[in-house]
Amino acid sequence: MSGLILAAPTSGAGKTTVTLGLLRLLRRQGIAVRGAKSGPDYIDPMFHAAASGQPCVNLDAWAMSPERIKALAAGDGTLLIEGAMGLFDGAPPDGRGAVADLARILRLPVVLVVDAGRMAGSVAPLVAGFSGFAADVRIAAVILNNVGSDRHEVMLRRALAPLGLPVLAALHRDGSLAQPSRHLGLVQASEHPALEPFLEAAADALEATLDLPSLLDLAAPMPAPGPANHMAPPGQRIAVARDLAFAFAYPHLLTDWRAAGAEIRPFSPLADEAVPEADFIYLPGGYPELHAGRLAANAQFLNSLRHAAEATPIYGECGGYMVLGKALTDADGTSHAMAGLLRLVTSFAQRKLHLGYRQLSPLGGPFTTPLAGHEFHYATTISAQGDPLFAARDAEGNALSDMGLRQGYVSGSFAHVIDAI
């Protein structure tokens, strides 16, 4: 049970492409490997799973206890953790939750992925600064990305040589490895127009330049996990919406529920499937705004949801919350009738970014203990009437407006629940 962290000085350095290429390369060479993603991200883990053939977990140093992180990181083979943002970028006021915190908790070395496309000799002070910034975060090696030519690579390697850090790979600029994206990140893995060719191409590009034995030698043993908190299941039979419109369910929560004996019963609102008989119904986030017209026309799904709401707890997060409302306006300005189970009207035509960690105190609904969550959406609330679901604070502890709604057995909010506090 060993691990390694792939981080970068900034967002956009190419960490995801490098991680996916490495996961696929190790998998096709028969090396046991798993992926993990730092922070609150739903999309990259889907790519990790496709590349490695193994489930990918989220490791969130802001929202999760160290014990929880160690437990989720445990498993067979080598764990490759893809960082989020820059190595030392975390939540205000003190950067808590940064990738560096995972390195400290799991005692793992960091391979720094550097976008060298617009630098030459300046790569050395950049890497030296990161390497010497924190004594308890070890930069063990460098991978250069976006290298312009063989001559450029020579210049970069020469500049880095005095630092004594190995340069494990130098990936040259390759436009074919660019990935399609949309407003919440990359296009989902299941929607990628050529996912397998992309993963193979990323692995090929990395194989051509990577010192794989040296990289594997850097992987360090991880601390043994101890007792950790788990999210108790909200019911014995849990119906979970799962398709392109409702894909943002954290795997660790579903795993918690299964481990406690709950049965997860997936269904597809986009396929107009009726909600299966259940003790609890969960509509995760996703992209309902891209499929609003289709969802509005799916009478079997909507009618079964309305019928279930008479006696069964229903909980919606972000996109699921919007679908529980009265109406959703798409990006083209067309309003679509939704389930009408909450007095909520939302619009994607009027866009505004809402982003950040949230400390959530339940005011009712299905949760009874304080929760750590995250908000990331562009939808605007046009109107919301009813009792709130959560009292909320931001990452710094500042009080925010109450979040979400609850009405009868139905509740939801824009916050994605990550873990119990």
FIVEXZA-654591 format. One line per 4 residues: their letters; for each residue x, y, z of C-alpha. Coordinates in steps of 0.1 Angstrom, whole numbers. Layout:
FIVEXZA-654591
a) X Y Z | ...
//
This chain:
FIVEXZA-654591
msgl) 0 0 0 | 20 29 -13 | 12 63 -28 | 24 94 -46
ilaa) 9 128 -52 | 9 146 -85 | 5 184 -78 | 14 216 -96
ptsg) 22 253 -89 | -12 264 -105 | -44 251 -120 | -41 243 -157
agkt) -6 228 -156 | -18 195 -170 | -21 174 -139 | -52 156 -151
tvtl) -36 146 -184 | -4 134 -167 | -24 115 -141 | -46 98 -166
gllr) -17 89 -188 | 1 74 -159 | -29 55 -146 | -35 39 -180
llrr) 2 32 -186 | 6 14 -153 | -27 -5 -159 | -17 -18 -193
qgia) 17 -29 -179 | -1 -50 -153 | 9 -28 -123 | -18 -26 -96
vrga) -28 11 -95 | -56 32 -82 | -65 69 -86 | -77 95 -61
ksgp) -86 132 -65 | -79 159 -40 | -109 181 -30 | -145 183 -41
dyid) -145 171 -77 | -169 147 -94 | -157 148 -129 | -120 139 -127
pmfh) -126 108 -107 | -148 94 -135 | -117 97 -158 | -95 81 -132
aaas) -118 51 -130 | -119 48 -167 | -81 50 -170 | -72 26 -142
gqpc) -102 3 -142 | -105 8 -104 | -129 30 -84 | -115 65 -76
vnld) -121 82 -43 | -121 119 -32 | -97 129 -5 | -107 162 10
awam) -84 177 36 | -108 205 45 | -140 184 48 | -126 151 60
sper) -108 141 92 | -72 127 88 | -86 93 99 | -112 94 72
ikal) -86 103 46 | -63 74 57 | -92 50 56 | -103 61 21
aagd) -67 60 8 | -61 25 20 | -61 -4 -6 | -40 -26 -27
gtll) -14 -14 -51 | -1 21 -57 | -24 51 -52 | -18 81 -74
iega) -35 112 -60 | -42 141 -84 | -40 174 -67 | -65 203 -72
mglf) -54 239 -80 | -19 247 -68 | 0 226 -43 | -5 251 -14
dgap) -39 265 -25 | -66 259 0 | -96 275 16 | -93 309 33
pdgr) -81 322 57 | -51 299 61 | -52 276 30 | -66 246 49
gava) -75 217 26 | -47 222 1 | -30 193 -16 | -1 199 7
dlar) -23 189 37 | -28 155 20 | 9 151 17 | 13 158 54
ilrl) -16 135 65 | -5 106 43 | 32 113 45 | 36 111 7
pvvl) 61 127 -16 | 50 151 -43 | 58 150 -80 | 55 186 -93
vvda) 39 189 -127 | 51 222 -143 | 37 239 -173 | 70 250 -189
grma) 54 263 -221 | 63 300 -214 | 96 297 -195 | 131 284 -198
gsva) 157 292 -170 | 129 306 -148 | 117 270 -142 | 145 266 -117
plva) 136 293 -92 | 99 283 -95 | 107 247 -86 | 132 257 -60
gfsg) 107 279 -43 | 81 252 -41 | 107 226 -30 | 119 248 -1
faad) 86 264 10 | 75 238 36 | 98 215 53 | 71 189 59
vria) 60 187 22 | 87 169 1 | 89 177 -36 | 106 145 -48
avil) 107 150 -86 | 94 171 -115 | 74 164 -146 | 77 190 -173
nnvg) 46 196 -194 | 39 217 -226 | 76 216 -237 | 80 233 -270
sdrh) 108 214 -286 | 139 192 -280 | 160 223 -276 | 135 238 -251
evml) 137 205 -231 | 175 207 -230 | 173 242 -216 | 148 233 -190
rral) 167 202 -178 | 199 222 -177 | 183 249 -155 | 169 223 -131
aplg) 200 202 -128 | 216 222 -99 | 185 215 -78 | 192 178 -77
lpvl) 156 169 -83 | 150 142 -109 | 130 153 -140 | 110 122 -146
aalh) 94 132 -179 | 92 160 -204 | 59 160 -222 | 60 180 -254
rdgs) 32 202 -265 | 4 181 -281 | -29 197 -290 | -45 163 -295
laqp) -44 158 -257 | -66 188 -250 | -100 177 -235 | -134 192 -241
srhl) -149 211 -212 | -180 230 -201 | -191 253 -173 | -184 229 -143
glvq) -152 214 -157 | -143 187 -182 | -171 170 -202 | -180 139 -183
aseh) -160 107 -191 | -192 90 -202 | -198 118 -227 | -162 121 -240
pale) -163 116 -278 | -132 94 -279 | -123 85 -243 | -103 53 -249
pfle) -82 67 -278 | -75 97 -256 | -64 76 -226 | -42 55 -248
aaad) -27 85 -265 | -19 101 -231 | -3 68 -219 | 18 66 -252
alea) 30 102 -248 | 40 96 -212 | 56 63 -219 | 79 79 -246
tldl) 95 102 -220 | 88 88 -185 | 114 72 -162 | 89 48 -149
psll) 111 28 -125 | 123 60 -108 | 87 72 -104 | 76 39 -89
dlaa) 106 40 -65 | 94 73 -52 | 60 59 -41 | 60 58 -3
pmpa) 42 36 22 | 10 51 36 | 1 51 73 | -22 23 84
pgpa) -58 35 88 | -75 35 121 | -112 40 131 | -129 66 110
nhma) -163 83 108 | -189 71 83 | -221 86 70 | -250 65 82
ppgq) -275 55 55 | -307 75 55 | -327 44 47 | -325 7 41
riav) -334 9 4 | -321 41 -12 | -331 51 -47 | -304 71 -64
ardl) -308 89 -97 | -279 81 -119 | -274 92 -155 | -259 121 -175
afaf) -281 146 -157 | -275 132 -121 | -239 120 -120 | -224 139 -91
ayph) -227 115 -62 | -197 110 -40 | -186 73 -42 | -175 73 -5
lltd) -210 81 6 | -226 54 -14 | -199 30 -2 | -206 40 34
wraa) -243 33 29 | -237 -1 13 | -212 -10 40 | -239 -3 66
gaei) -262 -27 49 | -283 -4 28 | -293 -13 -7 | -286 12 -35
rpfs) -313 12 -62 | -301 33 -92 | -326 46 -117 | -325 70 -147
plad) -347 101 -148 | -334 108 -184 | -347 74 -195 | -381 83 -179
eavp) -377 54 -154 | -401 55 -125 | -385 59 -90 | -380 24 -76
eadf) -397 15 -43 | -374 28 -16 | -372 42 19 | -352 73 8
iylp) -348 90 -26 | -316 108 -35 | -313 131 -65 | -276 141 -68
ggyp) -262 170 -87 | -252 170 -123 | -263 187 -155 | -301 188 -154
elha) -299 223 -170 | -286 206 -202 | -315 182 -203 | -343 203 -188
grla) -367 199 -217 | -363 162 -217 | -368 159 -180 | -399 181 -181
anaq) -414 157 -207 | -407 125 -187 | -440 121 -171 | -434 86 -156
flns) -404 99 -137 | -420 131 -125 | -453 115 -115 | -436 86 -96
lrha) -415 112 -78 | -446 132 -68 | -464 101 -57 | -433 90 -36
aeat) -432 124 -20 | -465 117 -2 | -447 92 22 | -410 89 13
piyg) -381 113 22 | -367 128 -10 | -334 148 -10 | -319 167 -39
ecgg) -284 183 -42 | -277 212 -65 | -290 199 -99 | -313 175 -80
ymvl) -325 204 -59 | -334 224 -90 | -354 195 -104 | -374 193 -72
gkal) -385 229 -77 | -413 244 -98 | -394 255 -128 | -359 256 -143
tdad) -349 281 -170 | -322 268 -193 | -294 288 -209 | -315 297 -239
gtsh) -341 313 -217 | -368 286 -220 | -386 278 -187 | -393 241 -181
amag) -417 228 -155 | -400 205 -129 | -414 183 -102 | -430 212 -82
llrl) -423 196 -48 | -404 226 -35 | -414 263 -41 | -383 270 -60
vtsf) -376 286 -93 | -341 287 -108 | -325 300 -139 | -294 291 -159
aqrk) -300 320 -182 | -291 344 -154 | -257 329 -145 | -237 337 -114
lhlg) -208 317 -99 | -214 303 -63 | -183 286 -50 | -168 275 -17
yrql) -168 252 12 | -198 253 35 | -203 243 72 | -239 231 74
splg) -261 228 104 | -294 209 97 | -326 227 105 | -347 197 97
gpft) -349 172 69 | -330 140 66 | -298 150 84 | -293 153 121
tpla) -256 161 126 | -233 190 114 | -220 185 79 | -191 196 57
ghef) -202 205 22 | -192 224 -9 | -211 247 -33 | -202 251 -70
hyat) -228 262 -95 | -238 289 -119 | -276 288 -114 | -295 317 -100
tisa) -324 314 -76 | -353 334 -89 | -376 326 -60 | -375 303 -30
qgdp) -402 300 -4 | -404 277 26 | -384 265 55 | -347 264 50
lfaa) -327 231 52 | -294 243 66 | -279 271 86 | -246 278 68
rdae) -212 293 73 | -183 296 49 | -148 282 52 | -138 311 75
gnal) -168 306 98 | -187 336 85 | -224 332 87 | -242 329 54
sdmg) -279 330 45 | -297 299 53 | -295 273 25 | -320 251 8
lrqg) -357 243 14 | -378 216 30 | -414 209 25 | -431 178 39
yvsg) -409 148 31 | -389 168 4 | -357 187 10 | -327 200 -9
sfah) -301 227 -13 | -273 238 -36 | -247 224 -12 | -231 190 -19
vida) -226 171 13 | -191 157 16 | -189 143 51 | -202 145 87
i) -182 168 109
//
